[in-house]
């Protein structure tokens, strides 16, 4: 990971893309208002980003 600014930019770009998709597509989805739905919606972006970062860290070890 010699190119730290590029890595930070990639992480921010993926995060922005996920946020825009949630904002644009989210209201069109017929999601029921349940506790499980709320937990899944809150945790999914974190789990996706964590998985991508872990995959990248393992790849460069």
ABEGO torsion letter per residue (X at the ends): XABAAAAAAAAAAAAAAAAAAAAAAAAABBBBBBAAAAAAAAAAAAAAAAAAAAAAAAAAX
